[in-house]
Amino acid sequence: MTDSTLEKTLGRPPDAAPGPTSDPRAAAKRERISDLNFFFDEGVALDQRRAPERTLLLAQALHTALSTDAEKDGVSASLSERIVTDAFLRTEADRDQNVYLGRMFTRTLTSAVPDVIFQPVNLAECTRALRWARESNVPVTLRGAASTAMGGAVPNDAGLTLDLSRLDTIDIEPGSGVVVVGAGARLRTVHAKLAERGLALRVYPSNLGGTLAGWFVTGGIGMNAFGRGRALDNVRAADVVLPDGEHVRFHDDGRLDVPDEGLKRRTVAAGESAAWFAERALQPMTLADLAGSEGVLGLVLQLTVAVEKRPEIGAFLLAFDSQSDALEAVGWIGANQAARPANVKLLSASHMHHTRRVWQDEDSRTWRTAPSALSTDTHLPWTRIVAPGKLGATIAPDSVGAAYLFVDFLSIEEARAFAVLLRSCPWRPRVLDADSARFAAERFKPQQTKRLGPGLLAAEILMPASEVAGFLPRATRLAHNTGNELDAEVYFLAEGTALVIGGYLTDHRSGAFAVDLLLAPALVDLAMARHQGRPYVLGRWQAAWLSRQVGKAEAKRFAGIKRGLDPRALLNRGVRLGLRLHGVLGALVAGSFVPGVSVMRGASEAPAVAWLVRAARAVLRALPGPARGRGEPALVGARFAVPPVDADADMPASAIDGAQAASARALNCVNCGECNSVCPIFHESKIRLPQMLTHLGEAMHAGEGVSEVGSTLLDLCMRCGNCEEVCQAGIPHLPLYQAMQQASDAARPRRRERHEAILTTLRGSTRYTRDFLNVRPGGYQKRTPAALAGTTRYVLLRAEADAGPAATCIHCAACVAVCPTAANKEYEGLDPRWITTEQELCIGCGTCVEVCPANHLNGGQTLRVMEAPTREWFMALEDFRKQVPR
């Protein structure tokens, strides 16, 4: 017998006696648990943890080196927890965005799993860790968001990984026109903090889950490149910890701030900086050397970056009849000084076609509620986006073109001037109104087409803008000859350079992935051989091309700087300065990489031979790839219709995603890390929770069980749905976690006490409640009638996961602390996360409704209070429900 609507709404039968109030059990747990990483080892001493002997030895030695001054720094309480030894957490650090290179790359050719991970919280810890590593001859890998795909944040020889996520300070100095951004600060948070002040970065990458420092050291070309240049053009200073632990600040005018006697610092004039390096037997280096250095010269602790007033954006998506017309129009746009765009970006027809299919997928997933503020642009670097129609442009139907240009302006006046200029454009592009606004709003989803893959690979190439017209047709043919379709996008820079991104969908469950994997370097090789191109990022897998990227003389100079700073190449070993692979097989792969890629490119280009490449790909398709069994075939462009759901069923509507199960779509994860940036657990302790849960869900789909660590991660998850709201791959995270919880429960009993301890630790953190949720308790009390014993006068309605991620309760317990009658309670539901309400105690004051952070984001969808309907109303509703056919 099911509960009646009355009982489900009120929480208990009307004649049930009120239960005891919840006991505040927080204080003792908070004193003992200083960090959420505690729950992976539950306070076990470093030397007693379950880990390989080398891991334990290194962890203890590192702890000894760090703990000397830890108490003085006030960070000793969490030091042991921030030294990570758990096997699963370490294994998660063996990858970046390019997850599926296979065990041969990560276990044979390199040792990609670190022996130990450490999360420093300040300069002193970074300095001590680097000095300890140098003294102990331990390789060090720097890891920020790990949001590139070239292995630059992945160990080559195990050792120590410095996870920089906790170095996430954001200090805004409006008077100086700059913001100081820590190495671990995620771009989404940076944009949000600046938007609160009406400010914005001048240039930034498209990945909201990445870091500004990581983008800077990997090249720094991104949004607003046409009008504002590169990251280097907007960075005023960089604080760097050199490999020997010395802290130096590099200014854009050539000055250095360096250590002096004791704790003092002094400034070295630009003309004297070379002498300062020479005194230390080092080659001179500048801020420009750090840009694109990929972390091999030192740890960039923080950047001082120029900001500007938060602009309004006028955006245009233009459709052309031919790619050549679109490319000629780029020169015409650049020549018109009256309207200077921030971005000029070319999109191939296939790229736009796949983007529209993704939009179709998004629009047809009807279980979604109205999007929350996490999905809108209120926190992004613009106040609003104005479509061409409102700017006076002549609008054409949103139709198909042979190529597209996206052009936008950071001034509405300049955008209007451009709308007038378009009337005289010789190539008569069609101005697409709705698509213009949507493409601009979704510019931070650069890899959303991966959901159609389920894999996505790309080549990133710098070349003269004049060479793009010749390169793209050849690149398209090369991809076609290997059985792929090229999705091209080109960022144009005002200096006459272009960043060409040649992406293509792939399926890493199939052995044909081996051919697809070689296509990306083959495209780079084509650009270098025929179009004056060079790789944009080298990372680990393209490190053999350093001389082709910067020229032989510059490569020699850069290598000399590295030798002086880091003689044993301990810092980011194997990145940018040449492949360093293991064993005879590694030497063979490293030696044959450059000629092998050229042979692959030549074979694929020649029509007489290309059929052999396609035939080999067809044979390999029948063999398993590195992701075999980890997902279902993607329904490309299909509509994900949601069938009717029984109101009494355990599975909410959001758990049904058409023909694909939630765990099947986990394979489509982009590994952009944006889910982490909105996760309360990541915000509190820098545990990459949603990203790791997605990987575990993918493994579960392949038949693997949920381990004890997986159960811990599920307990850590608040089920707030933020990750699902921002996921550019369209993964239904809440249904995925529900399926994983069911598998975990089947494997082992839930540990409710641990779960309550996790929740208490998080909810008691001011960093979580004040900084992340922006909850400000107090000042909400109202003059309202008292509760009447045994009478339900008001009903508090709280949305859960079945309302969709935008509306779901985020289980933060802010409503508990402010309730004047203690009607809202923690830990009394079947799931410890749930906040329950003793409806008889509710006096309808609305305090909880006002303080609810979820309500602030979604306009009041999560928590509402209403006068309690009469019993007759509920009975009529119950009768109606029984009469409706299912």
N, C-alpha and C positions, 0 to 999 in steps of 0.2 A: 504494500500500500504506500503510495507516495504522499508526501506532505501536501497539504492544501496550499493554495495561493496565500491565504491568510498567514499560515504558519511560516511559509518560506519568506514572506515579506517582513514579518515581525520578528522572525528568528526563533520563536518558541510559542507554544499554545498560550492563549490569553490567560488561562488560569494557572500557568506555571509560576512558581515562586522565584523572585529575583535571586540570582546567584551572588556569591561573594565578589567584592571588587578585586580587581587584579592587584597583585602585590608588586611594588616597584623593586625589581630585583637587579637593578643595573649596577649599583656602586661596586660591589665586590668583583664582578666580572670585568668592569672597566679598569680596575686597578691591576688586574692580572694580565689582561690582554691589551697589549699596546699597539698591535698591528694585526690586520686580518690575515697576513701570511702565517700567523701563529697556528691557524687551523690545519695547515698541511702537515705540521710536525707536532702540534699540540704541546709546545714547550719543551720537547726533548732536547737535551744538550747537543751541541754540534757533533761531539765525538760519539754520540749514541744514535745518531740518525741512521735510517736505512739508506745507504748510498755506497758506491764503490770506494775502496780505500783511498784512491788518489783524490777523489772529491772531498772526503772527510779531512784528509791531511791539508789540502789547499784551503778549505774553509776555515779550519782552526788557525792556520798560519795567518790568513788574511784577517781573521777576527782579532788575533793578538796584535797585529800591526795597526789596526784601526782603533782598538779599544783604549789605547794609551791616553788619547785626548778626547775620547768620546763623551765622557762625563762633563768635561769642561765645555764641550759644544752643545750639551743638552740633548743628545740624540742616542744615548747609550741604551735606553729602554727598548728600542726597536731594532738594535743593531743585529742581533742574532737572526731575527725574522727576515731582515733584508738581505741576508746571505742565504741564497736559495740553493738547496741541494736536492730537492725532490726530482726524481727521474723524469716524470712526465713534464714538469715545468721546464726542465732543462732541454728536453727533446723539442718542446715548442719553439725554442730559440734556434733550431737548425734550419729555419726557413725564413724567407721574406715573402713578397707577393708571389714569387715563382715557386710555389709549394712543391710541384711534382717534377723535380728533376730526377728522382729515383735514388735508391740506396747506393748505386754505384758512385754517384757524385757526392753524396753526403756521408757515406761510411767508408768508401774505398779510396776514391781520389782525394777526398778531404775528410777531416774529422770535424763534422759540422755541429756536433753536440758539445756545448761547453761543459767543462768539468764543474764549474761553479758560476753562479750569477750573483752579482752584487748591485744593489740599487742605492747609489750615493744620494745624499740629501743636500750636500753643500760643497763648496770649493775645497775645504780641508779634507773631506773624505775622498774626493777625486784625486787630490794631490797625493795623499797617503797610499791610495790603491795603486796608482801608476808607479810610485816609487817602490812599493813592495813588489810589484810585478817585474820591474827592471832588476831589482836585487835578486829575485828568485828565478829569473829567466822564464817567466810565465807569459805566453802570448795573451794579448788583450784585444778583444773585439768591442767596438763601440756600437751600441744599439739604441736608436731612438724609437721611431715608430715602425722601422723596418718596412717602409711602404714603397720601396723600389724593388725591381725584379732581377737585379744583377748580382745578388749575393754579397753586396757591400757590407751588410750588417750581420753576416753569418760567419762563424768561426772557420778558419782553415785548419787549425791544429788544436782544437778544443781550447783548454786553458780557461781564462777568466773572461766573461762577458759583463761589461758595465752597462746595465740598463739605466738610461738617463731619464726615465720617465718622471722621477720625483723632482727633477730640476725644472720645475714648471712655473717659476715666478713670472708675473706679468706686471711690470711697473710702468705706468703711463705718465709722461711728463708733457702735458699739453703746451706749457709755456715754451718748451724747447722744441716742440714739434716732433718728438720721438717717443718710442715705446721700447723698453728693455725687455726682451723675451728670452726666457730660459730655454735650455736645450731640449727639455722634455715637454714644453707647452704645446698642446695640440692646436692646430689652426682654428678649429671651430671655437674653442675657448678664447683664443686671441681675438678673433673677429667679434665675439659677443662682448668681451670686456671693452673693446674700443667703441663698439656701437653704442654702449651705454653712455659714452662721453661725446657721441656725435662725431666720432673719428673713424678712420679706416686706413689700412695699409695701402701704400701706393702700388705695390706689386705683391703677388702671392701665388702659390701653386693652386691647382684645382682640387687637390686632395685635402678635405677638411680633417681627415684623421691623421695627417702627417704633421711634421714639425717644421718650423721656419728654419731652424739651424740645419736640419737634415737636408732641406731643399737647397739652402745656400751652398753647402759643401758638395752637392751633386750637380751644380751648374746654375740653378736659380733662374730658369726661363719659365714663364707661366703667364698668368692673367695680367693684362695691361702691358704686355711686352712691347706692343707697337708704340704706345704713347708714353710709357714710363720707364722702359728699358728693363734691365735684369735686376736680380736681387743685389748684385754688387753695386749697382748704381744708386741704391737706396739704403745700403748699410753704412752707418756712420762709424761704428766701432764693433770689434769682436773680442770678447774675453776668451782666451785660449789657455788651456793647460797643456804645456808641451810634454812630450813623452817622458822627460825626466822629472815631471811634477812641477816645473816652474810655471808661474802664472804671468802671462803677458797680455796686455791689451793692445790690439792693433787698431789705429785710427785710419780713417779714409784719406787723411792728408799726409800720411807717412809717419806720424808720431808714434811712439811706443810708451806705454806705462809699464814699468818694470819693477821688480823687487829691489829694495834698498836695504840698508842695515836694519836688523831687527824686523819689525813688522811694518816699517815705513815703505813707501813706494815713491818713485820719482818718474818724471816724464823725460823721455829722450827725444830731442828734436828730430824732425824728418831727416835733416842732413847728417845726423850723427847715428842714425839707427844701424847703418851698415857696420860702423865701427863697434857698436855694442855686440852685434852677432860675431864679429871677427874676434873680439876678446874671448869668446867662448868656443872658438874654433868651429864656428858655424857659418854656413853661407847665408847671406842676407835674404830675408823674405818679407813680404808685405801682405796687406789684406787681400790683394788680388790673387796671391798664391793660395790662400785658403779657399777662395771660391772655386768650386770644382775639384778640390783636393780629395774628396771622398773620405775624409777623416784620417788619412794616413800621416798627417803632419802634427796632429794634436787634437785634443778634445775641445770643441767649441762649446764653452760653458754657457754663454749668452750672447745675444746680438742686440745692438742698439740700432733701431731701424726708423727711418723717416715715416711719418704719418701725415694725413691730410684730412680735411673736412669730409665727412661721409657724404658721398655724392648721390644724386639721382641718375639712373641709367636710362638712356634711350637706345633701344636695341633693334637691329634690323637683320632678318634672315632673308637673303636674296637668292632666288633660284635662277640659274642660267641654262641656256640651251646646250652649251658645250663647256668642257673643262677649260679649253683655251680661252673662251670668252671670260670666264671667271678669273683666270690668271691675269689676263690683260687688264681687267677691271681693278685688280690690286694696285697696279701702277697708277691708274687714273685716280684712285682714292688717295693714295699717298701724295700725289701732286697737288691736290686741292688743299691749300693751307687754311681756308676759311672754316673747315670742319676737320679737326684732327682727331681721329678715332683712338680709343684706348686699345682696342683689339681689332685685328683683321685676321680672320681665320677661314681657311678653305676646308670644305668638307666634300668628300667624294659622294657620288650618288648612293653607293652601297652603304656607306657609313650612315647617311641620313635615313636610308631605308630601314636599316637595323634599329636605329634609334626610334623610329616611329613604331616599329614592332614592340619595342620595350614599352613605349607609351601606351600601346594598346593593351599590353599585359597589365600595366598598372591600373588603367581605367576600368578594366573588366573584372578586377578582383573586388567584387561587390561587397565582401564582408567588411571592408575597411570603413571606419567611420570618418567623419570630417577630419582632415589633417590637423595635428596640433602645431604649436609654434615651432616645434623641432623640425617640421617639414616646410615651414615658410621662411621668408627671407628677413624676418625681423632682427635676427642676430648677425646677418651677413653684411658685407662691406658696402651696402647701398640702402638708401631709404625706401626706394621703390623702383620698379621697372616700368618704363613707359613704352608701349608697343607702337609700331610705325603709324597705325591709323590715327592715333591721338597726336602724332607729331606732324600731321599734314601730308603724309606720303600717300601715293596712289596705291591702293591695295588690290592684290590679285588673289584669287582663290588659292588656298594652301595646296599647291599641286606638286607634281613630281618634276624634278629637273635633272639635268645631266651632271651638275655640280652646284655647290652652294657656297656663298660667302656669308659668314657671320661678322657683322660690324657693329660695334657699340661705342657709346660716348659717355663720358662722365660729366657731361653738361647737357641739360635739356636744350639750351639755346643752340649749342653746336649740333645736336641731333636734329633740331628743326632745320638748321641750315643745310644739313646733309640731305634731309628729305626733299628740299627744294632742288639741290644739285642732282639728285637722282633722276629728275625729269629730263635732264640733258645727257644722261649716261648713254654712250653709243651702243652698248650691248643690250639695252632694254631689259634689265633683270625684272623678274616678278617679285614684288615685295610681299612676303608672307606674314600676315599680321599675328594670328594665333600662334603659329610655330615660332615666330620671333620671340614672343614673350616667354613661351615655355622653354625654348632652348636656353635663353638667358637665365631663367630661374633655375635650370638644372645643370648649369655649367660645372657644378661641383659633383657631378656624377660621370666622370670621364670614362669609366669602365662599366657602365650599366649594361652594355650589350653582352657582357660575359654571361648573363643569365641565358642567352640563346645558344651558348657554346656546347658544353658547360665550361670550356677553357677559352682563354684569350691570350695570345702572344703578340708582341709588337717589336718593331725596330724603331729606335729613336735616333735621328740623323740630323746633323747640322750641315747646311750647304748654302751657297749663295742663292738668294731668292730667284735670280735669273736662271738657275739650273733646274728649278722645280718642274717647269713645263716639259723638259726633256726626261726627267727622272721618273715622274709618275706613270707614264704609259709603259715604260720598260719594267718598272716595279710591278705594275698590275699584271703584265704578261708573265713575269717570272713567278708570281704567286699562282696565277692560273695554271701554268705548266706543272706546278707541283700539286695541283688539285685544291687550291685555296682561293678564296675571294678576298681581295685587299680592301680594307676600310681605311682610307687615307684621311688624315687631318693635318693641316699645315698651319703653324703659328708664324706669322710674319713679324719681323722686327724692323723698326724704322731705319736701322743701320744697313739694311740691304741683305740681312741674313734671314734664313728660314729654318725653323725646327720642324722637320717632317716626321710624323708618327705613322708608320705603316702597320696597322693592326689587322689581325685576322682571327677568326674563331677556330677553335680546334677542340678535339675530344681526347683528353689525356687518359681515358679508360682504354683506348685502342693503341696497338703497337704502331699505328701510322703516326702517332705523336712524335716518334723519333725523327721522321722526315720534316714534320712541321717545326720541330725545335730548331732544325738547321736553317729554316727559311729566314728567320730573323737576322742572323749574322750574314746570310747570303745577300739580303737586301742592303745591309751596311757595306758589304764588299762591293756591290754594284755601284753604290753611291761614291765610294772612294775611288773606284777604278775609272769611272766615266763622268762624274759630275762634281768633282772637287768637294766631295762630302767627307765627313768625319763623324765618328761616334759621339753622341751627346754624353752618355754615361758609360764608363767602362766597368765599374764594379769588379767582380771576380772573373766573370765568364768572358769578358771582352778585354781583359787587362793586357793581352798580347798586342793590342793596337795602340798603346800609349804614343808611340812615335807618329802614328797616322793621325792621332787626335790633335797633338800640339806641335808636331814637327820634331825632328831629331835633336836640334840644338836645345829646344825648350825641355824635351824629355830628359836629356842629359843633365841639364841644370836642376830640374825637379828631383831627379834621382840623387843628385849630390846633396840637396837640402835634406832629403830623407835620410841619407847615410849619416850625416852629421847629427841629426836629431835622434835617430833611432838605429844605431849601428847593427843591432841584431834583428831588425825588422819585427819587433814584437807587437807593435800597434797596428791593427788591421792588416795583418800579414796576408799577402796574396791579393790585395785589392789595388787596382790601378797600375801597379808597377810590374806586372807580369804574373802569369799563371804559376802557382807553386803547388803542384799536385804531387801525390804520394806514389812512390814505387816506380817500377818499370812501366807499368801501364800508364801512370800519371805522366811520366816523361814522354811516352809515346804520344799521348793525347795533347800535351802542351806543345810538343814539337811539330805535330801535324795539324794543329788547329787552323793556322792562317792559310797554308796551302790547301788543306782539306776543304775549307769553306769556299775558297776560290774555285776548286774543282766542282763542288756542288753547284755553285752559281753558274759556272760555265755549262755544265750538263743541263741544268734547268732552263737556261736561256736558249739553247740550240734546239730548234724544232725537231731535228733529225734524231736527237738523243733524249729529248724531254720525255718521250713516251716510256723510256726505261725508268725514269724517276717515278712517273705515275704508276707504272706496273709494280715497282717495288713498294710503293705506298699501299696499293691495293692488296698485295700479299701480306704486308705488315698489319693491315687492318684486322685480319683474322686472329692476330696474336694479342695477348693481353698487354695493356699499357700500365704505367705506374699507378693509375687510379682505378684499375679494374674492380668492378663490383661496388664502387662508392657513389652510386647515383643512378637515376633512371634517365632514358633519353629525353632531352629537352623538347617541349612542345613549342617549337619556334613559331611565334606569331599567333598561337592559338588563344582562344578566349577561355579563361579559367572560370567556367560557370560554377556557381555554388549551389548544390542541391538543397532542398528544404531539410531542416534539422529538427528533430524531436526536441521540444522544449525541456523534456525531462532527461534527455541524454546527458551523459557525463562529458562528452566531447563538445566543446563550443563550436559555433559556426566558423570561427576563425581557424579551427584546426583542419578544416576541409578546404584544400586548395586545388580544386579541380581534380584532374587525373593524376596529379603528382603529390605524393606524400611529402610532409615537411622535411623528413630526413633525406629524401631524394634530392631536394633542392639545396641542401647544405653544401653539396659539391660545387655549386655556383658561387661560393664565397669569393669575393674579390681580394680579400685580405688587405683592404685599404685602411682598416683600423678605425674607421669613423664610429663604429659601434662602441668601441672603447671610450671614445671621447665623450659619450653621453651616458656612460654606465656609472652608477653610484659607487660600485665596488672599485672600479678602476680609479675613479676620482679620489677615493679614500686611501687605497693602498697600492695602486698601480698594478693590479692583477688584471691581465688582459682577458677578462672573464667571457664576454660574449664571443670573442674570436676563438678562444679555446673550446668553449661549449659547442660552437659550430663545427669545429674539427672533430670533436668527440661524436657529435650527431652524425656526421658523415661516416665515421668509422662504424658506428652502430648500424647504419644502413647496410654496411658491408658484412655484417654478421658478428662484429666484435662486441663483447660485453662492456657494460659500464663499470669501470674500476672504482676502487675506494676513493681515489683522487677525483674521479668524475662525480661521485656522490657528494664529495665536499664542495666541488664547484657548483653543483646544483643547489646545495644549501646556501651558498654565498649569493646566488642569484635572487634578486628582489622581485622578479617577474614584473618589472615596471613597464616593459614594452618599448623603452626608448630605442633599443637596438633595432627593433623591427621598423620603427618609424623612419630611421635614417638609412636603412640598408639599401644600397644602390643595386644589389643583386636580387632584391625582391624576396629574400628568404623569410618565411613565416616563423620567426624566432619563438614566439610564445607557444604555438603548437609543437614546434620542435622540442622545446624544453619539457613540455608535458609528456611527449612520447618518451623522452630520455628518463624522466622521473619514474614513469611506469616501469621501464627496464631496470632502473636502479632499485626500485622497491622490490622487484622480483628477485634481484640478486642478493639483497641484504636489507635488514630492517632499517627504517629511518632512525636517525639519532636525534630525537627531538631536543634533548638538552643542548647538544652542540648547535643545533639550528637556532634555538633561543639565544644562546650566547653570541652567535654571529649577529643576530638582529639587534641585540642589546648593545653590542660594541659599535655597530654602525649608527644606530639611532641616537646613541649618546655622544656622537662626535659633532662638535661644532663646525668642523670643516665640512661635514656632510650637510648638516641642517642649515647652517648660515651661508656657506659659500656656494655649495652645489644647488641646494633647494631654494636658497634665498628666503627661508622662513624667519620671520621676526615675531616671536611670540610676544604677547602683551598688547594692551590697547584694544582688545577685541570685545571686552565684556559689555554686555547690554543689560538694560533693565527689563527683565522678563519674568513671567510668573514662575513660581516654583513647580517642581514635578509633583504629581499626585500619585501616591502609592497605589499600585495595582491598575493604573490607568494609562493607556497609550494614547497620548494626545497628538504626538507628531511622529512621523516616520522618516528616518534618515536613510536615503537611498544611496548606495555606494556601488559604482560600476566595477565589475571584475573583467577578466580576460575576454569573456564572451562579448563584451562591448567593443572589442577591437583595441589595438595598441594605443590609439590616440586618446581613448577615454578611460582606460583601465586604471584602477587604484594602483599607485606606485608603492604602497605599503610602507610609507615613511614614518607613520605614527605622529605626524605633526598635529593631527586632530585630537590625539590623546592628551597631549600636554596642555591644550588650551580649553578643553571641555570643562565648564564650571560645575557640572554635576557628576563627572567621572562616568558618563554614559558610554564613551568610547573606550575600548579596552584592547590591550595587547595579549597575544598568546592564548586566547580562549577559543579560537577556532580549530578545526581539524588540522589546518595548515598553520604553523606558527606565524607565518607572514601576515595572515589576515588580520585586519582590524575589525573587530565586531562592535556592535552597538546594542546596549540594553535599552530598547526602545521606550520602556516605561520611565526611564530617567531623563529622556530627551525633553528639553523645554522649548525647543524650536528657536533658539537664539541665533543660529546661523554662524556662530563663531568658527566652527570647524569648516564650514563652507567657504568662509572668507580666507582662512589661513591655508587651505589646501593648495599645495604647489601645482598639482595636476590641473585643478580648476583654473589657475592663473594661465596655464598654457593653452587650454582647450575651450575656454569660455564657459566653464561650469558644467561640463559633461560628466565629471567623475563623481562629485559629491553634491547631493541636493537634499533639502529638507522640505517636507510637505505636511499639511495637516492630515492626521490619520483619517482615512475614509471610514465610514460606518461599516459595521459587520454586514449589513444588507448589501452594500456595494461589493464587498469581497465575495459574498455568496453568489451574487448575480454574475460576477466575473468568472467564478469557478464553474458555474453552470454553462456559461458560454464556451469556456475552454473545453469542456467535455463534449459539447455538441459539434465542435469544429472537426471535420475529418482530417486524419493525419495522412 
